[in-house]
Amino acid sequence: MAPYTMSGVAVITGAASGMGRATALAFAQEGVTRLVLADLNLDGLHETESLLKQTSSDIKTVAVRTDVSDEASVQNMVDEGVKAFGSIQYCVNSAGITSSPRVKTAEMTAASYDRVLGVNLRGVLVVSASSDPTDAEARAGR
């Protein structure tokens, strides 16, 4: 029996580094050849694209500078992914931040705390709702 391989399109937030980059590489190793890579760090996204394309010449990517806490930015990411690949089957929320400068929670400013929660909590909701495979295509006007 042939080994199972995945197919379809994956959206991965936080794909410029760390867990997001590792997740993108894992999806590619499992057979997903179309990936929407999202992060605020566009240079990091291009590095991830390069690493992915080293794994297979079949890999196709769309790198989208995305603020996961901002609904318009996330909708743009989904629109770009659907425009390039027609649909979305998988979504991994890997974007996450800490305060800058990094301090104990009790020492954070309210603005810094709001930003961390915006990305780490609200971002999961915004991305998940916007990239739901059942209606991402419809939201993008297809």
Secondary structure, 3 states (H helix, E strand, C coil): CCCCCCCCEEEEECCCCHHHHHHHHHHHHCCCCEEEEEECCHHHHHHHHHHHHHHCCCCEEEEEECCCCCHHHHHHHHHHHHHHHCCCCEEEECCCCCCCCCCCHHHCCHHHHHHHHHHHHHHHHHHHHHCCCCCHHHHCCC
